[in-house]
Amino acid sequence: MRMPNVTPPVLQLHPSRACNLRCLHCYSSSAPGEWQEQDVLLLSRAIADAANLGYQVVSISGGEPLLYSGLPSLLQETRRYGMRTTITTNGLLLDQRRIELLTDRVDLLAISLDGTPDRHNSMRNASRAFETMHSRLSSLRSSGIPFGFLFTLTHENIDDLAWVAEFAAAEQAQLLQIHPLEEAGRARSTLQGQTPTDVDAAITWLLVQRLSDEYSSRLRIHLDFLNRDALRDFCQSGWTSGSVDCSKSNRLADFISPLVVEADGTVVPLQYGFPRAYALGNLNDVPIMEMARRWFSQARLDWEGLWDRTSNLLCQTAELPFVNLYESVFAAASESHSTPFPILNS
């Protein structure tokens, strides 16, 4: 049994923790004055290695990626290898110069939106965050850059979801992605207890079905919860990546997606801050191609065992039918090791 992979496989880059905001829910605790960043040459090599390992999309986040001086080089490198590019931004810095920089170089721009204007400003810890972001959208539409909104779902903002969908459709966004809050980074202290409950997940799932019907011709809505019935199908039939038999594959992308490069160069599976017991290494010490070689020889069975334990537990649970799969794997990984896996320090 393998981890159900994102299709197509994604390399997720966090080149810097520098940001123009100090958002309450920031998983990487990014903020003004946090200048930790990765060398652009190391990240360019990571893109090349990832392309050779089967990854097809480079997703660039942060921090605020529009503050990273090496962003144009990363976009150029991504295009060189025929990969698609997405950027996640708070949208405040989308002036004409930056929009021109992104034009014809980005396949999707994901703009964070956390609810109604007051809710958004509160979450962003800035009194005019919504107004400034909103003022940038007209020029963005004129540029032709495809864009969508990324909504972080909490226990408190479910009621804002209908407003967010209406706003996204009116602004001619192509996508609304709804991702549940994970209490990581700054959110551990600022939003403790705000992770959506099982009941919240069920309510959101039903609401998304209604909104998807209502906006079917104007807006694609995606919810990052997995139905346990789909998970049970994986448990019964095993996982293959499209037509790939993973038992015979030596492509890292068939097993781990997203593959995440954090601002300090640490490479982890699935999401920022994943337990270091499962880190593949650090870009400052070894390239991703070598990390992949070590992973197949030293860590693959451990990873498959983690997935088996997590999926079997979730399949047997008689709770409500929706689950944040990555967060469940994260929790299982946090409990399964007390010492770092050897390949991190090799």
C-alpha contacts under 8 A as a table, 3 or more apart, distances in Angstrom:
res1	aa1	res2	aa2	distance
1	M	234	F	7.67
1	M	235	C	7.01
1	M	238	G	4.93
1	M	239	W	5.74
1	M	304	E	6.64
1	M	307	W	7.26
1	M	308	D	6.18
2	R	238	G	7.06
2	R	239	W	5.49
2	R	240	T	7.63
2	R	246	C	7.77
2	R	255	F	6.52
2	R	304	E	5.90
2	R	307	W	6.52
2	R	308	D	7.55
3	M	239	W	7.27
3	M	255	F	6.30
3	M	256	I	7.17
3	M	304	E	7.47
3	M	307	W	5.95
4	P	234	F	7.79
4	P	239	W	6.49
4	P	241	S	7.75
5	N	9	P	6.94
5	N	241	S	6.79
5	N	254	D	6.88
5	N	255	F	6.73
5	N	256	I	6.65
5	N	257	S	5.65
6	V	9	P	5.44
6	V	10	V	7.13
6	V	257	S	5.70
6	V	258	P	6.97
7	T	10	V	7.87
8	P	55	Y	7.32
8	P	56	Q	6.04
8	P	57	V	6.87
9	P	54	G	7.20
9	P	55	Y	4.88
9	P	56	Q	5.65
9	P	57	V	6.35
9	P	253	A	5.74
9	P	254	D	7.62
9	P	256	I	7.93
9	P	257	S	5.39
9	P	258	P	6.52
10	V	55	Y	5.65
10	V	56	Q	6.21
10	V	57	V	4.73
10	V	58	V	5.85
10	V	59	S	6.77
10	V	253	A	7.84
10	V	257	S	5.54
10	V	258	P	4.75
10	V	259	L	6.42
11	L	47	I	7.72
11	L	50	A	6.94
11	L	55	Y	6.35
11	L	56	Q	7.78
11	L	57	V	6.13
11	L	58	V	4.87
11	L	59	S	6.12
11	L	257	S	7.17
11	L	258	P	5.61
11	L	259	L	4.91
11	L	260	V	6.13
11	L	261	V	7.77
12	Q	58	V	5.86
12	Q	59	S	4.62
12	Q	60	I	5.91
12	Q	61	S	7.45
12	Q	258	P	6.17
12	Q	259	L	5.89
12	Q	260	V	4.67
12	Q	261	V	6.16
13	L	43	L	7.95
13	L	58	V	7.19
13	L	59	S	6.06
13	L	60	I	4.81
13	L	61	S	6.19
13	L	62	G	7.61
13	L	260	V	6.07
13	L	261	V	4.97
13	L	262	E	6.63
14	H	17	R	7.50
14	H	60	I	6.09
14	H	61	S	5.11
14	H	62	G	4.50
14	H	63	G	7.02
14	H	65	P	7.77
14	H	260	V	7.72
14	H	261	V	5.97
14	H	262	E	5.11
14	H	263	A	5.23
15	P	37	E	5.43
15	P	38	Q	5.24
15	P	39	D	7.95
15	P	43	L	7.75
15	P	60	I	7.64
15	P	61	S	7.42
15	P	62	G	6.21
15	P	63	G	7.80
15	P	65	P	7.30
15	P	68	Y	7.12
15	P	261	V	7.77
15	P	262	E	6.95
15	P	263	A	5.09
16	S	35	W	6.79
16	S	36	Q	5.71
16	S	37	E	4.02
16	S	38	Q	6.43
16	S	62	G	5.51
16	S	63	G	5.54
16	S	64	E	7.50
16	S	65	P	7.18
16	S	68	Y	6.63
16	S	263	A	5.06
17	R	28	S	7.08
17	R	29	S	7.51
17	R	30	S	4.64
17	R	31	A	6.77
17	R	34	E	5.58
17	R	35	W	6.15
17	R	36	Q	5.75
17	R	37	E	6.51
17	R	62	G	5.62
17	R	63	G	4.11
17	R	64	E	7.23
17	R	263	A	6.31
18	A	30	S	5.91
18	A	31	A	5.70
18	A	32	P	5.81
18	A	33	G	6.42
18	A	34	E	4.78
18	A	35	W	5.06
18	A	36	Q	6.95
18	A	37	E	7.76
18	A	62	G	7.38
18	A	63	G	5.01
18	A	64	E	6.24
18	A	67	L	6.98
18	A	68	Y	7.85
19	C	22	R	7.28
19	C	30	S	5.89
19	C	31	A	4.70
19	C	32	P	5.08
19	C	33	G	7.74
19	C	34	E	7.31
19	C	62	G	7.67
19	C	63	G	4.88
19	C	64	E	4.72
19	C	67	L	7.06
20	N	31	A	6.35
20	N	32	P	5.28
20	N	64	E	7.02
21	L	30	S	7.90
21	L	31	A	5.65
21	L	32	P	6.42
21	L	124	R	6.64
21	L	125	N	7.11
21	L	126	A	7.25
22	R	26	C	7.56
22	R	29	S	7.68
22	R	30	S	6.59
22	R	31	A	4.75
22	R	32	P	7.06
22	R	124	R	6.55
22	R	125	N	6.16
23	C	26	C	5.48
23	C	31	A	7.80
23	C	123	M	5.88
23	C	124	R	4.30
23	C	125	N	5.57
24	L	123	M	5.44
24	L	124	R	6.35
24	L	125	N	6.72
24	L	186	R	6.20
24	L	187	A	5.83
24	L	190	T	5.80
24	L	191	L	6.95
25	H	123	M	7.07
25	H	181	L	7.44
25	H	183	E	7.63
25	H	184	A	7.89
25	H	185	G	7.63
25	H	186	R	5.98
25	H	187	A	4.43
25	H	190	T	7.26
25	H	191	L	6.80
26	C	29	S	5.28
26	C	30	S	6.59
26	C	184	A	7.56
26	C	185	G	6.07
26	C	186	R	5.48
26	C	187	A	6.16
27	Y	30	S	7.93
27	Y	182	E	7.63
27	Y	183	E	7.48
27	Y	184	A	4.89
27	Y	185	G	4.15
27	Y	186	R	6.11
27	Y	187	A	6.62
27	Y	272	Y	7.16
27	Y	273	G	7.85
28	S	62	G	7.77
28	S	63	G	7.43
28	S	184	A	7.55
28	S	185	G	5.08
28	S	186	R	7.14
28	S	272	Y	7.23
28	S	273	G	7.69
29	S	185	G	5.14
29	S	186	R	5.05
30	S	34	E	6.33
30	S	62	G	7.45
30	S	63	G	5.18
31	A	34	E	5.58
31	A	63	G	7.16
32	P	35	W	7.98
36	Q	263	A	6.59
36	Q	264	D	7.03
37	E	263	A	5.44
37	E	264	D	6.69
38	Q	42	L	7.27
38	Q	43	L	7.13
38	Q	263	A	5.98
38	Q	264	D	6.51
38	Q	265	G	6.50
39	D	42	L	5.44
39	D	43	L	6.53
40	V	43	L	5.07
40	V	44	S	6.01
40	V	70	G	5.58
40	V	73	S	7.40
40	V	74	L	7.23
41	L	44	S	4.99
41	L	45	R	6.22
42	L	45	R	5.18
42	L	46	A	6.22
42	L	283	L	6.76
42	L	284	N	7.57
43	L	46	A	4.82
43	L	47	I	6.28
43	L	74	L	7.37
44	S	47	I	5.13
44	S	48	A	6.45
44	S	73	S	7.69
44	S	74	L	6.05
44	S	77	E	6.26
45	R	48	A	5.05
45	R	49	D	6.17
45	R	287	P	7.53
46	A	49	D	5.10
46	A	50	A	5.97
46	A	283	L	7.85
46	A	287	P	6.80
46	A	288	I	5.97
47	I	50	A	5.06
47	I	51	A	6.17
47	I	58	V	7.55
47	I	77	E	7.16
47	I	78	T	6.65
48	A	51	A	5.24
48	A	52	N	6.53
48	A	77	E	7.71
48	A	81	Y	6.99
49	D	52	N	5.17
49	D	53	L	6.28
49	D	287	P	7.79
49	D	288	I	6.10
49	D	289	M	5.53
50	A	53	L	4.90
50	A	54	G	6.42
50	A	55	Y	5.37
50	A	288	I	7.21
50	A	289	M	7.56
51	A	54	G	5.40
51	A	55	Y	5.06
51	A	56	Q	6.44
51	A	81	Y	6.60
51	A	83	M	7.41
52	N	55	Y	7.35
53	L	251	R	5.11
53	L	252	L	5.71
53	L	253	A	6.09
53	L	289	M	7.59
54	G	251	R	6.02
54	G	252	L	7.00
54	G	253	A	5.17
54	G	254	D	7.49
55	Y	58	V	7.88
55	Y	83	M	7.89
55	Y	253	A	5.56
56	Q	82	G	7.80
56	Q	83	M	4.99
56	Q	84	R	6.37
57	V	83	M	5.32
57	V	84	R	4.63
57	V	85	T	5.72
57	V	86	T	7.53
58	V	78	T	6.95
58	V	83	M	6.80
58	V	84	R	6.18
58	V	85	T	4.92
58	V	86	T	6.39
59	S	85	T	5.79
59	S	86	T	4.67
59	S	87	I	5.77
59	S	88	T	7.64
60	I	65	P	6.71
60	I	85	T	7.61
60	I	86	T	6.20
60	I	87	I	4.80
60	I	88	T	6.37
61	S	64	E	6.52
61	S	65	P	5.48
61	S	87	I	5.95
61	S	88	T	5.02
61	S	89	T	6.91
62	G	65	P	5.41
62	G	88	T	7.86
62	G	263	A	7.66
64	E	67	L	5.79
64	E	68	Y	7.44
64	E	88	T	7.86
64	E	89	T	5.93
64	E	90	N	7.08
65	P	68	Y	5.28
65	P	71	L	7.10
65	P	87	I	7.39
65	P	88	T	7.37
65	P	89	T	6.64
66	L	69	S	7.81
66	L	71	L	7.16
66	L	89	T	7.31
66	L	93	L	7.03
66	L	98	R	7.62
68	Y	71	L	5.62
69	S	72	P	7.54
70	G	73	S	5.44
70	G	74	L	6.46
71	L	74	L	5.12
71	L	75	L	6.27
72	P	75	L	5.16
72	P	76	Q	6.18
72	P	101	L	7.28
73	S	76	Q	5.06
73	S	77	E	6.12
74	L	77	E	5.06
74	L	78	T	6.13
75	L	78	T	5.11
75	L	79	R	6.34
75	L	85	T	7.23
75	L	105	R	6.22
75	L	106	V	7.46
76	Q	79	R	5.23
76	Q	80	R	6.20
76	Q	105	R	7.44
77	E	80	R	4.96
77	E	81	Y	6.67
78	T	81	Y	5.52
78	T	82	G	6.51
78	T	83	M	5.38
78	T	84	R	6.96
78	T	85	T	6.95
79	R	82	G	4.98
79	R	83	M	5.75
79	R	84	R	7.14
79	R	105	R	7.44
80	R	83	M	7.65
84	R	106	V	7.47
84	R	107	D	6.15
85	T	105	R	7.52
85	T	106	V	5.26
85	T	107	D	5.34
85	T	108	L	6.77
86	T	106	V	6.03
86	T	107	D	5.84
86	T	108	L	4.80
86	T	109	L	5.72
86	T	110	A	7.13
87	I	106	V	7.30
87	I	108	L	6.64
87	I	109	L	5.02
87	I	110	A	5.94
88	T	109	L	6.11
88	T	110	A	4.60
88	T	111	I	5.87
88	T	112	S	7.22
89	T	109	L	7.43
89	T	110	A	6.26
89	T	111	I	5.11
89	T	112	S	6.33
90	N	93	L	7.81
90	N	111	I	5.48
90	N	112	S	5.16
90	N	113	L	7.82
90	N	133	M	7.24
91	G	94	L	5.59
91	G	111	I	5.76
91	G	112	S	7.34
91	G	132	T	7.96
91	G	133	M	5.02
91	G	136	R	7.19
92	L	129	A	7.01
92	L	132	T	5.68
92	L	133	M	4.74
92	L	136	R	7.22
93	L	98	R	7.56
94	L	97	R	7.86
94	L	98	R	5.74
94	L	99	I	5.92
94	L	133	M	7.96
94	L	136	R	6.00
94	L	140	L	7.70
95	D	98	R	5.51
95	D	99	I	6.15
95	D	136	R	6.89
96	Q	99	I	5.04
96	Q	100	E	6.13
96	Q	139	S	7.21
97	R	100	E	5.26
97	R	101	L	6.34
98	R	101	L	4.88
98	R	102	L	6.33
99	I	102	L	5.18
99	I	103	T	6.13
99	I	139	S	7.88
99	I	140	L	6.72
99	I	143	S	7.21
100	E	103	T	5.15
100	E	143	S	7.68
101	L	105	R	7.70
102	L	105	R	5.24
102	L	106	V	5.80
102	L	145	I	7.71
103	T	106	V	6.55
103	T	143	S	6.65
103	T	144	G	7.51
103	T	145	I	6.03
104	D	107	D	7.69
104	D	145	I	7.24
106	V	109	L	6.84
106	V	145	I	7.05
106	V	146	P	7.98
107	D	145	I	7.20
107	D	146	P	6.37
108	L	145	I	6.99
108	L	146	P	5.04
108	L	147	F	5.20
108	L	148	G	7.20
109	L	145	I	7.25
109	L	146	P	6.30
109	L	147	F	4.47
109	L	148	G	6.29
110	A	147	F	5.72
110	A	148	G	4.93
110	A	149	F	5.30
110	A	150	L	6.06
111	I	147	F	7.34
111	I	148	G	6.17
111	I	149	F	4.72
111	I	150	L	5.83
112	S	149	F	5.64
112	S	150	L	4.69
112	S	151	F	6.17
112	S	152	T	7.93
113	L	120	H	6.45
113	L	149	F	6.06
113	L	150	L	5.81
113	L	151	F	5.16
113	L	152	T	7.44
113	L	164	V	7.77
114	D	119	R	6.69
114	D	120	H	4.78
114	D	123	M	6.94
114	D	150	L	7.81
114	D	151	F	5.22
114	D	152	T	5.81
114	D	153	L	7.60
114	D	157	N	7.80
115	G	118	D	7.78
115	G	119	R	5.41
115	G	120	H	5.19
115	G	151	F	7.42
115	G	157	N	6.62
115	G	160	D	5.26
115	G	161	L	6.83
115	G	163	W	7.44
115	G	164	V	5.99
116	T	119	R	5.24
116	T	120	H	5.90
116	T	160	D	6.22
116	T	163	W	6.88
116	T	164	V	6.95
117	P	120	H	5.06
117	P	121	N	6.06
117	P	130	F	5.54
117	P	131	E	7.57
118	D	121	N	5.20
118	D	122	S	6.16
119	R	122	S	5.12
119	R	123	M	6.19
119	R	157	N	7.94
120	H	123	M	5.18
120	H	124	R	6.03
120	H	129	A	7.27
120	H	130	F	6.27
121	N	124	R	5.03
121	N	125	N	5.92
121	N	126	A	5.30
121	N	127	S	5.35
121	N	128	R	6.36
121	N	129	A	5.37
121	N	130	F	6.00
122	S	125	N	5.06
122	S	126	A	6.61
122	S	127	S	7.21
123	M	126	A	7.95
124	R	129	A	6.65
126	A	129	A	5.41
128	R	131	E	5.24
128	R	132	T	6.03
129	A	132	T	5.38
129	A	133	M	6.15
130	F	133	M	5.18
130	F	134	H	5.94
131	E	134	H	5.11
131	E	135	S	6.16
132	T	135	S	5.19
132	T	136	R	6.75
133	M	136	R	5.42
133	M	137	L	7.02
134	H	137	L	5.55
135	S	138	S	6.86
136	R	139	S	5.91
136	R	140	L	6.42
137	L	140	L	4.87
137	L	141	R	6.07
137	L	171	E	7.49
138	S	141	R	5.23
138	S	142	S	6.34
139	S	142	S	5.03
139	S	143	S	6.30
140	L	143	S	5.20
140	L	144	G	6.90
140	L	145	I	6.55
141	R	144	G	5.53
141	R	145	I	6.76
141	R	146	P	7.95
141	R	172	Q	7.84
146	P	173	A	7.50
146	P	174	Q	6.83
147	F	173	A	5.58
147	F	174	Q	6.04
147	F	175	L	7.08
148	G	168	A	7.48
148	G	173	A	4.82
148	G	174	Q	5.33
148	G	175	L	4.41
148	G	176	L	5.71
148	G	177	Q	7.69
149	F	168	A	6.92
149	F	173	A	7.14
149	F	175	L	6.29
149	F	176	L	4.92
149	F	177	Q	6.30
150	L	176	L	6.02
150	L	177	Q	4.91
150	L	178	I	6.07
150	L	179	H	7.29
151	F	176	L	7.20
151	F	177	Q	6.07
151	F	178	I	4.81
151	F	179	H	6.16
152	T	178	I	6.02
152	T	179	H	5.02
152	T	180	P	5.60
152	T	181	L	5.69
153	L	157	N	6.42
153	L	158	I	6.60
153	L	178	I	6.39
153	L	179	H	5.77
153	L	180	P	4.53
153	L	181	L	5.58
153	L	195	T	7.92
153	L	196	P	6.97
154	T	157	N	5.54
154	T	158	I	6.78
154	T	180	P	6.36
154	T	181	L	5.58
154	T	194	Q	5.42
154	T	195	T	5.44
154	T	196	P	5.25
155	H	158	I	6.68
155	H	194	Q	4.91
155	H	195	T	5.81
155	H	196	P	4.64
155	H	197	T	6.98
155	H	200	D	6.74
156	E	159	D	7.55
156	E	194	Q	6.97
157	N	160	D	5.31
157	N	161	L	7.13
158	I	161	L	5.50
158	I	200	D	7.67
158	I	204	T	6.97
159	D	162	A	6.92
160	D	163	W	5.33
160	D	164	V	6.19
161	L	164	V	4.96
161	L	165	A	6.21
162	A	165	A	5.20
162	A	166	E	6.29
162	A	211	L	7.25
163	W	166	E	5.14
163	W	167	F	6.12
164	V	167	F	5.05
164	V	168	A	6.05
165	A	168	A	5.09
165	A	169	A	6.15
165	A	176	L	7.08
165	A	211	L	7.30
166	E	169	A	5.27
166	E	170	A	6.12
167	F	170	A	5.11
167	F	171	E	6.17
168	A	171	E	5.21
168	A	172	Q	6.35
168	A	173	A	5.33
168	A	175	L	7.89
168	A	176	L	7.00
168	A	219	L	7.62
169	A	172	Q	5.07
169	A	173	A	5.82
169	A	174	Q	7.83
169	A	215	Y	7.37
169	A	218	R	6.16
169	A	219	L	5.85
170	A	173	A	7.68
172	Q	218	R	7.48
172	Q	219	L	7.83
173	A	176	L	7.52
173	A	219	L	6.72
174	Q	218	R	7.33
174	Q	219	L	5.35
174	Q	220	R	6.21
175	L	219	L	5.71
175	L	220	R	4.81
175	L	221	I	5.86
175	L	222	H	7.58
176	L	219	L	7.11
176	L	220	R	6.24
176	L	221	I	4.76
176	L	222	H	6.29
177	Q	221	I	5.88
177	Q	222	H	4.78
177	Q	223	L	6.00
177	Q	224	D	7.52
178	I	221	I	7.67
178	I	222	H	6.13
178	I	223	L	4.79
178	I	224	D	6.07
179	H	223	L	6.40
179	H	224	D	5.18
179	H	225	F	7.84
180	P	195	T	6.96
180	P	196	P	6.51
180	P	224	D	6.98
180	P	225	F	7.91
180	P	324	N	7.48
181	L	194	Q	7.43
181	L	195	T	5.31
181	L	196	P	6.96
182	E	187	A	7.53
182	E	195	T	6.15
182	E	327	E	7.29
183	E	186	R	7.83
183	E	187	A	4.97
183	E	188	R	4.74
183	E	191	L	7.12
183	E	192	Q	6.72
183	E	194	Q	7.94
183	E	195	T	6.73
184	A	187	A	5.43
184	A	188	R	5.25
184	A	273	G	7.57
185	G	188	R	5.93
186	R	189	S	5.91
186	R	190	T	6.25
187	A	190	T	4.93
187	A	191	L	4.87
187	A	192	Q	6.55
188	R	191	L	6.15
188	R	192	Q	5.45
189	S	192	Q	5.66
191	L	194	Q	5.50
192	Q	195	T	7.61
196	P	199	V	7.86
196	P	200	D	5.39
196	P	201	A	6.39
197	T	200	D	4.93
197	T	201	A	6.23
198	D	201	A	5.02
198	D	202	A	6.32
198	D	319	E	7.81
198	D	320	L	6.13
198	D	322	F	6.93
198	D	323	V	7.42
199	V	202	A	5.13
199	V	203	I	6.20
199	V	320	L	7.27
200	D	203	I	5.16
200	D	204	T	6.02
201	A	204	T	5.10
201	A	205	W	6.06
201	A	225	F	7.46
201	A	322	F	6.27
201	A	323	V	7.53
202	A	205	W	5.10
202	A	206	L	6.41
202	A	320	L	7.13
202	A	321	P	7.38
202	A	322	F	6.45
203	I	206	L	5.32
203	I	207	L	6.19
204	T	207	L	4.95
204	T	208	V	5.97
205	W	208	V	5.16
205	W	209	Q	6.38
205	W	223	L	7.43
206	L	209	Q	5.18
206	L	210	R	6.55
207	L	210	R	5.20
207	L	211	L	6.18
208	V	211	L	4.99
208	V	212	S	5.81
208	V	221	I	7.21
208	V	223	L	7.44
209	Q	212	S	5.15
209	Q	213	D	6.37
210	R	213	D	5.27
210	R	214	E	6.24
211	L	214	E	4.90
211	L	215	Y	6.03
211	L	216	S	7.95
211	L	221	I	7.87
212	S	215	Y	5.34
212	S	216	S	5.32
212	S	219	L	7.60
212	S	220	R	6.93
212	S	221	I	6.04
213	D	216	S	5.07
215	Y	218	R	5.26
215	Y	219	L	5.49
215	Y	220	R	7.60
216	S	219	L	5.95
216	S	220	R	6.71
224	D	324	N	6.95
225	F	322	F	6.03
225	F	323	V	5.42
225	F	324	N	5.00
225	F	325	L	6.99
226	L	230	A	7.18
226	L	231	L	7.33
226	L	322	F	5.55
226	L	323	V	5.31
226	L	324	N	6.32
226	L	325	L	6.43
227	N	230	A	5.49
227	N	231	L	6.65
227	N	321	P	5.67
227	N	322	F	4.67
227	N	323	V	6.51
228	R	231	L	4.79
228	R	232	R	6.10
228	R	314	L	7.30
228	R	315	C	6.45
228	R	321	P	5.21
228	R	322	F	5.83
228	R	323	V	6.86
229	D	232	R	5.05
229	D	233	D	6.44
229	D	321	P	7.34
230	A	233	D	5.12
230	A	234	F	6.59
231	L	234	F	5.08
231	L	235	C	6.30
231	L	311	S	7.09
231	L	315	C	6.66
232	R	235	C	4.87
232	R	236	Q	6.16
232	R	315	C	5.57
233	D	236	Q	5.17
233	D	237	S	6.01
233	D	238	G	7.88
234	F	237	S	5.31
234	F	238	G	5.11
234	F	239	W	5.87
235	C	238	G	5.70
235	C	311	S	6.93
235	C	312	N	6.96
235	C	315	C	7.56
239	W	246	C	7.64
240	T	243	S	6.69
240	T	244	V	5.67
240	T	245	D	5.52
240	T	246	C	5.82
241	S	244	V	5.06
241	S	245	D	7.03
241	S	246	C	6.91
241	S	254	D	5.97
244	V	249	S	7.23
244	V	254	D	7.82
245	D	248	K	5.69
245	D	249	S	6.42
246	C	249	S	4.80
246	C	250	N	7.98
246	C	254	D	6.56
246	C	255	F	7.56
249	S	254	D	7.19
250	N	296	F	7.56
251	R	254	D	5.66
251	R	255	F	7.54
252	L	255	F	5.47
252	L	256	I	6.12
252	L	292	A	6.34
253	A	256	I	5.38
253	A	257	S	6.13
254	D	257	S	7.72
256	I	259	L	6.05
256	I	269	P	6.05
256	I	270	L	7.01
257	S	269	P	6.75
257	S	270	L	5.93
258	P	269	P	6.27
258	P	270	L	4.84
258	P	271	Q	7.09
259	L	267	V	7.08
259	L	268	V	6.20
259	L	269	P	4.94
259	L	270	L	5.96
259	L	271	Q	7.78
260	V	267	V	5.53
260	V	268	V	5.23
260	V	269	P	5.87
260	V	270	L	6.53
260	V	271	Q	6.26
260	V	272	Y	6.51
261	V	265	G	5.86
261	V	266	T	5.78
261	V	267	V	4.57
261	V	268	V	6.64
261	V	272	Y	7.95
262	E	265	G	5.27
262	E	266	T	5.32
262	E	267	V	6.33
262	E	268	V	7.84
262	E	272	Y	6.56
262	E	273	G	7.97
263	A	266	T	7.38
264	D	282	N	7.92
265	G	282	N	5.06
265	G	283	L	4.96
265	G	284	N	6.20
266	T	279	A	7.02
266	T	280	L	7.67
266	T	281	G	5.88
266	T	282	N	4.24
266	T	283	L	6.45
267	V	279	A	5.77
267	V	280	L	5.55
267	V	281	G	5.63
267	V	282	N	5.77
267	V	283	L	7.23
268	V	271	Q	7.14
268	V	272	Y	7.30
268	V	273	G	7.69
268	V	274	F	6.12
268	V	276	R	7.52
268	V	278	Y	6.66
268	V	279	A	4.51
268	V	280	L	5.92
268	V	281	G	7.74
269	P	274	F	6.74
269	P	278	Y	7.39
269	P	279	A	7.07
270	L	274	F	7.20
270	L	326	Y	6.70
271	Q	274	F	5.78
271	Q	326	Y	7.59
273	G	276	R	7.84
274	F	278	Y	7.39
274	F	279	A	7.53
274	F	330	F	6.28
275	P	278	Y	5.98
275	P	279	A	7.05
275	P	330	F	7.11
275	P	333	A	6.36
275	P	334	S	5.78
276	R	279	A	4.84
276	R	340	P	5.99
276	R	341	F	7.53
276	R	344	L	7.91
277	A	333	A	7.74
277	A	337	H	6.29
277	A	338	S	7.72
277	A	339	T	6.41
277	A	340	P	4.05
277	A	341	F	4.67
277	A	344	L	7.92
278	Y	303	W	7.70
278	Y	333	A	7.64
278	Y	340	P	7.35
278	Y	341	F	6.16
279	A	341	F	7.37
279	A	343	I	7.81
279	A	344	L	5.99
280	L	291	M	5.78
280	L	292	A	7.56
280	L	295	W	6.69
280	L	343	I	6.29
280	L	344	L	5.68
281	G	285	D	7.48
281	G	286	V	7.01
281	G	291	M	6.32
281	G	343	I	6.45
281	G	344	L	4.32
281	G	345	N	7.12
282	N	285	D	5.46
282	N	286	V	6.22
282	N	287	P	7.80
282	N	344	L	7.19
283	L	286	V	5.28
283	L	287	P	5.51
283	L	288	I	6.90
284	N	287	P	7.79
286	V	290	E	6.51
286	V	291	M	6.81
287	P	290	E	5.54
287	P	291	M	6.41
288	I	291	M	4.78
288	I	292	A	6.08
289	M	292	A	5.20
289	M	293	R	6.48
290	E	293	R	5.04
290	E	294	R	6.32
291	M	294	R	5.21
291	M	295	W	5.99
291	M	343	I	7.82
292	A	295	W	4.92
292	A	296	F	6.30
293	R	296	F	5.49
293	R	297	S	6.52
294	R	297	S	5.15
294	R	298	Q	5.75
294	R	299	A	7.39
294	R	343	I	6.75
295	W	298	Q	5.25
295	W	299	A	4.75
295	W	300	R	5.84
295	W	343	I	7.32
296	F	299	A	6.02
296	F	300	R	5.11
297	S	300	R	6.94
298	Q	301	L	7.67
298	Q	343	I	7.31
299	A	302	D	5.22
299	A	303	W	6.25
299	A	341	F	7.95
299	A	343	I	7.82
300	R	303	W	5.13
300	R	304	E	6.23
301	L	304	E	5.07
301	L	305	G	6.05
302	D	305	G	5.06
302	D	306	L	6.28
303	W	306	L	5.10
303	W	307	W	6.35
304	E	307	W	5.09
304	E	308	D	6.09
305	G	308	D	5.03
305	G	309	R	6.16
306	L	309	R	5.29
306	L	310	T	6.21
306	L	329	V	7.43
306	L	332	A	7.10
306	L	333	A	6.78
306	L	336	S	7.96
307	W	310	T	5.17
307	W	311	S	5.94
307	W	329	V	6.94
308	D	311	S	5.35
308	D	312	N	5.90
309	R	312	N	5.41
309	R	313	L	6.14
309	R	332	A	7.91
310	T	313	L	5.27
310	T	314	L	6.25
310	T	328	S	6.87
310	T	329	V	5.96
310	T	332	A	6.40
311	S	314	L	5.11
311	S	315	C	5.98
312	N	315	C	5.07
312	N	316	Q	6.23
313	L	316	Q	5.30
313	L	317	T	6.30
314	L	317	T	5.18
323	V	328	S	7.83
324	N	327	E	5.52
324	N	328	S	6.32
325	L	328	S	5.08
325	L	329	V	6.32
326	Y	329	V	5.08
326	Y	330	F	6.05
327	E	330	F	4.84
327	E	331	A	6.16
328	S	331	A	5.13
328	S	332	A	6.29
329	V	332	A	5.09
329	V	333	A	6.05
330	F	333	A	5.11
330	F	334	S	6.20
331	A	334	S	5.13
331	A	335	E	6.55
332	A	335	E	5.29
332	A	336	S	6.19
333	A	336	S	5.20
333	A	337	H	6.96
334	S	337	H	6.69
335	E	338	S	7.74
337	H	340	P	7.24
340	P	344	L	7.05
341	F	344	L	6.10
341	F	345	N	7.88
342	P	345	N	5.70
342	P	346	S	6.23
343	I	346	S	4.94
